[in-house]
Amino acid sequence: MAQRGCGDHRVPLGDITNSQSRQAGSRKTGRVSENNADQRAVRRKKARDRYANMPPEKKAELNAKKRQDYHRKQAEKPSVGL
């Protein structure tokens, strides 16, 4: 095994004094999350509008299906014995 002499220096992994690159990354992440939040808000608004413009018969049909699914899932859950 070769030993290093006193004059050998390791190359640093990276320039840690450049904090600008770290800040740019955090800003980019912030914009991405804001953009995702905006997209989710738009998607929710479209879903609300779609439901609001739905005919009453279709709403009743959808609610009946949701109710059946809810009761089916409740019946499938294991009951907790106290």
Secondary structure as GFF3:
##gff-version 3
##sequence-region A 1 82
A	DSSP	alpha_helix	20	52	.	.	.	ID=ss1
A	DSSP	alpha_helix	56	76	.	.	.	ID=ss2
###
